[in-house]
Amino acid sequence: MPIRLIIVASTLTLALAGAGAAAAGPAAARTTTVHVTAKDFSFALSTKTVGHGRIVFSIRNAGRSDHDFEIHGHTSKTIGPGKSTALTVTLAPGRYPYKCAVDSHAELGMKGVLRVT
């Protein structure tokens, strides 16, 4: 009888551990990449709607001026013409304004809103 109890307890423990790992796995591992092209004076994003979680913004400066990318209190490094950088943030569902924080670039059109579902 005790051996049967140990087997049942072990099976139950393994089943619960597997269920917990399966529940945490996909949500914790979700990473989306958004390609951002900075021009003088606009942004082109590969998508303006993404799922929530970890988002990597791959930013390329196709303009002739220095630019950066700012979203939800996070700002990429400033990059010169022809250069690239990346910015990784974790976002919950919502709407997030983004902009270039260099000089008056946002007022000149380098801004938009990312929708996170």
Backbone as ProteinMPNN parsed JSONL, in Angstrom:
{"seq_chain_A": "MPIRLIIVASTLTLALAGAGAAAAGPAAARTTTVHVTAKDFSFALSTKTVGHGRIVFSIRNAGRSDHDFEIHGHTSKTIGPGKSTALTVTLAPGRYPYKCAVDSHAELGMKGVLRVT", "coords_chain_A": {"N_chain_A": [[0.804, -1.199, 0.0], [1.897, 1.365, 0.82], [3.777, 1.779, -1.253], [2.209, 2.121, -3.501], [0.94, 4.508, -2.863], [3.144, 6.235, -2.91], [3.807, 6.133, -5.626], [1.483, 7.236, -6.792], [1.548, 9.798, -5.648], [3.981, 10.734, -6.69], [3.414, 10.717, -9.449], [1.342, 12.594, -9.557], [2.711, 14.901, -8.688], [4.592, 15.24, -10.768], [2.825, 15.684, -12.906], [1.584, 18.096, -12.149], [3.827, 19.804, -12.097], [4.566, 19.765, -14.795], [2.281, 20.949, -15.94], [2.442, 23.524, -14.871], [4.833, 24.435, -16.023], [4.122, 24.362, -18.717], [2.138, 26.299, -18.773], [3.56, 28.625, -18.125], [5.531, 28.727, -20.054], [4.95, 29.502, -23.035], [3.973, 32.202, -22.775], [6.013, 33.456, -21.338], [8.11, 33.19, -23.073], [7.552, 34.698, -25.3], [8.584, 36.793, -27.819], [8.667, 39.576, -29.861], [9.705, 41.026, -32.888], [10.053, 44.243, -34.125], [10.651, 46.015, -36.963], [12.147, 49.077, -37.46], [12.376, 51.906, -39.424], [14.078, 54.839, -39.566], [13.633, 57.979, -40.921], [14.233, 61.192, -42.471], [11.743, 63.233, -41.974], [10.377, 60.995, -40.415], [8.94, 57.88, -39.236], [8.988, 54.475, -40.208], [7.35, 51.613, -39.459], [7.495, 48.051, -39.299], [5.214, 46.84, -38.442], [2.308, 48.086, -36.825], [0.868, 47.06, -34.821], [1.17, 44.8, -32.221], [1.568, 41.754, -30.297], [1.342, 41.514, -26.701], [4.132, 41.564, -24.411], [7.621, 40.793, -24.604], [9.339, 43.006, -26.663], [11.371, 43.624, -29.377], [12.818, 46.304, -30.827], [14.157, 46.836, -33.836], [16.183, 49.087, -35.12], [16.87, 51.191, -37.825], [18.7, 53.771, -39.279], [17.812, 55.557, -41.926], [18.029, 58.073, -42.752], [19.48, 61.431, -43.084], [20.178, 62.7, -40.828], [20.981, 62.513, -37.279], [19.204, 60.154, -35.258], [16.904, 58.78, -32.798], [14.919, 56.388, -30.929], [12.098, 56.451, -29.014], [10.041, 54.998, -26.566], [7.535, 54.434, -24.212], [9.02, 55.388, -21.934], [11.542, 54.386, -22.464], [14.525, 54.786, -24.269], [16.316, 54.47, -27.251], [19.823, 54.29, -28.133], [21.315, 57.163, -29.668], [21.618, 57.243, -33.133], [23.663, 57.547, -36.015], [23.461, 58.51, -39.542], [22.826, 55.762, -41.699], [23.397, 53.876, -39.762], [22.59, 51.3, -37.274], [20.604, 50.074, -34.509], [19.308, 48.486, -31.535], [16.436, 48.184, -29.434], [15.033, 46.913, -26.564], [12.009, 46.231, -25.001], [9.443, 45.525, -22.564], [6.051, 45.212, -22.901], [2.722, 45.718, -21.802], [-0.727, 45.036, -22.753], [-2.117, 47.761, -24.585], [-1.956, 51.221, -25.701], [0.806, 52.807, -27.064], [2.589, 55.692, -27.341], [5.225, 56.65, -29.546], [8.38, 58.187, -30.403], [10.904, 60.284, -31.951], [13.391, 61.518, -29.99], [15.298, 63.401, -30.471], [16.25, 66.711, -30.732], [13.806, 68.731, -32.305], [12.516, 66.734, -33.696], [10.249, 65.06, -33.327], [8.125, 66.889, -33.437], [8.336, 67.515, -36.072], [7.296, 65.35, -37.314], [8.206, 62.804, -36.629], [6.861, 60.594, -35.078], [4.388, 58.469, -33.53], [1.92, 55.887, -32.825], [1.989, 52.831, -31.146], [0.147, 49.885, -31.091], [-0.606, 47.527, -28.665], [-1.615, 44.306, -28.144]], "CA_chain_A": [[0.0, 0.0, 0.0], [2.703, 2.575, 0.813], [4.429, 1.982, -2.548], [1.18, 2.651, -4.404], [0.77, 5.906, -2.464], [4.314, 6.965, -3.403], [3.682, 6.224, -7.082], [0.415, 8.206, -7.086], [2.036, 11.129, -5.268], [5.006, 11.121, -7.662], [2.748, 11.002, -10.719], [0.629, 13.862, -9.386], [3.718, 15.964, -8.626], [5.114, 15.449, -12.119], [1.763, 16.263, -13.727], [1.432, 19.503, -11.763], [5.019, 20.53, -12.531], [4.452, 19.905, -16.246], [1.221, 21.917, -16.235], [2.964, 24.844, -14.544], [5.829, 24.798, -17.041], [3.418, 24.62, -19.98], [1.415, 27.568, -18.65], [4.504, 29.736, -18.095], [6.41, 28.673, -21.213], [4.682, 30.345, -24.197], [3.856, 33.627, -22.44], [7.304, 33.962, -20.911], [9.063, 33.127, -24.171], [7.086, 35.501, -26.427], [9.37, 37.953, -28.222], [8.29, 40.066, -31.173], [10.631, 42.014, -33.438], [9.478, 45.287, -34.976], [11.7, 46.72, -37.709], [11.865, 50.511, -37.5], [13.241, 52.689, -40.298], [14.014, 56.268, -39.26], [13.959, 58.829, -42.068], [14.116, 62.618, -42.142], [11.482, 63.142, -40.552], [9.277, 60.062, -40.197], [9.272, 56.492, -38.919], [8.233, 53.407, -40.866], [7.413, 50.402, -38.656], [7.06, 46.865, -40.028], [3.845, 46.637, -37.978], [1.922, 49.043, -35.78], [0.125, 46.287, -33.831], [1.921, 43.619, -31.778], [1.109, 41.108, -29.075], [2.047, 41.97, -25.5], [5.319, 40.812, -24.016], [8.937, 41.367, -24.925], [9.373, 43.522, -28.026], [12.674, 44.122, -29.803], [12.739, 47.268, -31.917], [15.384, 46.85, -34.634], [16.084, 50.444, -35.655], [17.866, 51.543, -38.853], [18.611, 55.179, -39.664], [17.939, 55.73, -43.38], [18.02, 59.51, -43.004], [20.771, 62.12, -43.112], [20.379, 63.295, -39.502], [20.982, 61.569, -36.163], [17.872, 59.854, -34.737], [16.738, 57.739, -31.793], [13.55, 55.87, -30.861], [11.664, 56.473, -27.622], [8.716, 54.446, -26.32], [7.198, 54.048, -22.833], [10.106, 55.705, -21.005], [12.796, 53.77, -22.898], [15.059, 55.455, -25.447], [17.482, 53.83, -27.859], [20.95, 55.204, -28.291], [21.229, 57.988, -30.869], [22.409, 56.637, -34.206], [23.926, 58.389, -37.176], [22.997, 58.024, -40.847], [23.326, 54.468, -42.124], [23.685, 53.011, -38.606], [21.472, 50.556, -36.701], [20.66, 49.724, -33.094], [18.126, 47.759, -31.087], [15.88, 48.561, -28.138], [14.139, 45.864, -26.101], [11.106, 46.637, -23.922], [8.324, 44.632, -22.296], [4.851, 46.041, -22.884], [1.409, 45.128, -21.552], [-1.694, 45.545, -23.73], [-2.406, 49.192, -24.507], [-1.488, 52.058, -26.818], [2.055, 53.415, -26.633], [3.177, 56.674, -28.253], [6.663, 56.584, -29.764], [8.872, 59.396, -31.078], [12.332, 60.579, -31.965], [13.595, 62.529, -28.952], [16.364, 64.315, -30.889], [15.812, 68.081, -31.067], [12.356, 68.882, -32.532], [12.154, 65.758, -34.717], [8.862, 64.595, -33.12], [7.233, 67.939, -33.945], [8.457, 67.504, -37.529], [6.592, 64.174, -37.827], [8.781, 61.521, -36.199], [6.098, 60.099, -33.933], [3.263, 57.612, -33.87], [1.38, 55.114, -31.713], [2.041, 51.383, -31.29], [-0.95, 49.203, -30.402], [-0.178, 46.271, -28.109], [-2.816, 43.524, -27.784]], "C_chain_A": [[0.852, 1.27, 0.0], [3.366, 2.828, -0.545], [3.449, 2.561, -3.554], [0.956, 4.137, -4.113], [1.93, 6.762, -2.982], [4.229, 7.151, -4.913], [2.633, 7.252, -7.46], [0.891, 9.617, -6.769], [3.083, 11.622, -6.267], [4.395, 11.496, -8.993], [2.029, 12.34, -10.655], [1.596, 15.041, -9.365], [4.27, 16.273, -10.014], [4.07, 16.092, -13.026], [1.578, 17.738, -13.417], [2.631, 20.336, -12.206], [4.976, 20.758, -14.033], [3.413, 20.923, -16.64], [1.7, 23.336, -15.95], [3.974, 25.32, -15.57], [5.159, 25.121, -18.359], [2.698, 25.955, -19.925], [2.374, 28.751, -18.708], [5.314, 29.833, -19.375], [6.088, 29.645, -22.33], [4.618, 31.835, -23.871], [5.215, 34.217, -22.078], [8.291, 34.051, -22.078], [8.686, 34.023, -25.351], [7.986, 36.713, -26.646], [8.977, 38.309, -29.642], [9.332, 41.078, -31.618], [9.873, 42.964, -34.356], [10.644, 46.01, -35.643], [11.279, 48.173, -37.88], [12.878, 51.165, -38.436], [13.012, 54.154, -39.972], [14.473, 57.039, -40.484], [13.91, 60.275, -41.594], [12.765, 63.113, -42.652], [10.224, 62.306, -40.342], [9.834, 58.712, -39.782], [8.426, 55.587, -39.789], [8.446, 52.153, -40.022], [6.897, 49.225, -39.477], [5.644, 46.47, -39.632], [3.557, 47.672, -36.903], [1.038, 48.395, -34.731], [0.913, 45.035, -33.507], [1.245, 43.005, -30.562], [1.939, 41.585, -27.892], [3.222, 41.047, -25.184], [6.587, 41.553, -24.39], [8.957, 41.755, -26.4], [10.768, 44.082, -28.292], [12.432, 45.056, -30.988], [14.105, 47.29, -32.596], [15.343, 48.128, -35.468], [17.228, 50.717, -36.63], [17.637, 53.0, -39.255], [18.882, 55.294, -41.164], [17.945, 57.212, -43.756], [19.419, 60.087, -43.061], [21.096, 62.804, -41.795], [20.46, 62.182, -38.46], [19.549, 61.385, -35.669], [17.972, 58.854, -33.59], [15.28, 57.305, -31.815], [13.174, 55.768, -29.394], [10.255, 55.924, -27.522], [8.608, 54.041, -24.851], [8.362, 54.236, -21.855], [11.449, 55.076, -21.332], [13.25, 54.452, -24.189], [16.283, 54.707, -25.947], [18.651, 54.8, -27.826], [20.728, 56.002, -29.582], [22.158, 57.394, -31.923], [22.521, 57.59, -35.393], [23.382, 57.762, -38.453], [23.651, 56.696, -41.218], [23.6, 53.479, -40.999], [22.41, 52.334, -38.112], [21.696, 50.338, -35.219], [19.408, 48.932, -32.766], [17.726, 48.261, -29.705], [14.881, 47.489, -27.753], [13.326, 46.379, -24.92], [10.049, 45.559, -23.739], [7.088, 45.491, -22.107], [3.599, 45.204, -22.637], [0.449, 45.637, -22.627], [-1.992, 47.033, -23.506], [-1.929, 49.899, -25.759], [-0.291, 52.849, -26.309], [2.57, 54.403, -27.673], [4.692, 56.446, -28.358], [7.082, 57.842, -30.514], [10.384, 59.367, -31.163], [12.52, 61.722, -30.968], [14.721, 63.502, -29.285], [15.743, 65.645, -31.304], [14.283, 68.16, -31.214], [11.856, 67.88, -33.571], [10.722, 65.244, -34.56], [7.873, 65.617, -33.674], [7.254, 67.992, -35.474], [7.841, 66.244, -38.157], [7.123, 62.83, -37.388], [8.101, 61.045, -34.921], [4.964, 59.219, -34.445], [2.787, 56.888, -32.62], [1.441, 53.633, -32.071], [0.903, 50.794, -30.488], [-0.456, 47.824, -29.966], [-1.42, 45.518, -27.623], [-2.512, 42.454, -26.77]], "O_chain_A": [[0.552, 2.188, -0.764], [3.504, 3.983, -0.948], [3.821, 3.402, -4.372], [0.799, 4.931, -5.041], [1.719, 7.885, -3.44], [4.55, 8.225, -5.421], [2.863, 8.063, -8.358], [0.655, 10.537, -7.552], [3.076, 12.793, -6.648], [4.802, 12.481, -9.609], [2.098, 13.132, -11.595], [1.317, 16.076, -9.97], [4.399, 17.438, -10.389], [4.405, 16.959, -13.833], [1.43, 18.547, -14.332], [2.456, 21.471, -12.649], [5.319, 21.845, -14.497], [3.626, 21.69, -17.579], [1.394, 24.254, -16.711], [3.968, 26.492, -15.946], [5.572, 26.049, -19.053], [2.649, 26.673, -20.924], [2.035, 29.784, -19.285], [5.744, 30.926, -19.745], [6.881, 30.555, -22.572], [5.158, 32.65, -24.62], [5.532, 35.342, -22.463], [9.196, 34.885, -22.072], [9.443, 34.098, -26.318], [8.129, 37.557, -25.762], [8.955, 37.451, -30.524], [9.792, 41.895, -30.819], [9.143, 42.534, -35.25], [11.518, 46.55, -34.965], [10.193, 48.462, -38.381], [14.086, 51.001, -38.268], [11.894, 54.657, -40.085], [15.553, 56.793, -41.021], [13.581, 60.543, -40.439], [12.72, 63.41, -43.846], [9.139, 62.844, -40.12], [11.021, 58.429, -39.946], [7.271, 55.9, -40.077], [9.573, 51.679, -39.88], [5.964, 49.381, -40.265], [4.945, 45.828, -40.414], [4.452, 48.083, -36.165], [0.512, 49.076, -33.851], [1.288, 44.285, -34.408], [0.451, 43.656, -29.883], [3.085, 42.004, -28.049], [3.28, 39.904, -25.637], [6.612, 42.781, -24.478], [8.636, 40.949, -27.273], [11.278, 44.904, -27.532], [11.906, 44.642, -32.021], [15.093, 47.714, -31.998], [14.559, 48.235, -36.41], [18.397, 50.505, -36.31], [16.509, 53.403, -39.536], [20.017, 55.15, -41.617], [17.875, 57.561, -44.935], [20.412, 59.36, -43.085], [22.154, 63.416, -41.65], [20.06, 61.048, -38.722], [18.766, 62.335, -35.659], [18.984, 58.171, -33.429], [14.495, 57.796, -32.625], [13.844, 55.085, -28.619], [9.372, 56.319, -28.283], [9.498, 53.379, -24.318], [8.654, 53.351, -21.05], [12.399, 55.214, -20.562], [12.446, 54.668, -25.096], [17.173, 54.354, -25.172], [18.486, 55.982, -27.527], [20.022, 55.545, -30.481], [23.319, 57.086, -31.652], [21.592, 58.329, -35.717], [22.904, 56.628, -38.446], [24.861, 56.522, -41.074], [24.001, 52.346, -41.265], [21.3, 52.728, -38.473], [22.823, 50.406, -34.73], [18.549, 48.731, -33.624], [18.563, 48.701, -28.917], [13.974, 47.182, -28.527], [13.884, 46.901, -23.954], [9.79, 44.772, -24.649], [7.067, 46.387, -21.263], [3.442, 44.119, -23.197], [0.782, 46.58, -23.345], [-2.103, 47.49, -22.368], [-1.55, 49.267, -26.745], [-0.358, 53.484, -25.256], [2.95, 53.999, -28.772], [5.347, 56.094, -27.377], [6.266, 58.487, -31.174], [11.05, 58.544, -30.536], [11.883, 62.768, -31.088], [15.064, 64.347, -28.458], [14.827, 65.689, -32.125], [13.554, 67.702, -30.334], [10.871, 68.15, -34.259], [10.044, 65.013, -35.561], [6.888, 65.244, -34.311], [6.299, 68.459, -36.096], [7.859, 66.083, -39.377], [6.546, 61.801, -37.741], [8.68, 61.085, -33.835], [4.631, 59.226, -35.63], [3.187, 57.219, -31.503], [1.008, 53.224, -33.148], [0.707, 51.158, -29.328], [0.045, 47.048, -30.779], [-2.18, 46.025, -26.798], [-3.409, 41.715, -26.366]]}, "name": "protein", "num_of_chains": 1, "seq": "MPIRLIIVASTLTLALAGAGAAAAGPAAARTTTVHVTAKDFSFALSTKTVGHGRIVFSIRNAGRSDHDFEIHGHTSKTIGPGKSTALTVTLAPGRYPYKCAVDSHAELGMKGVLRVT"}
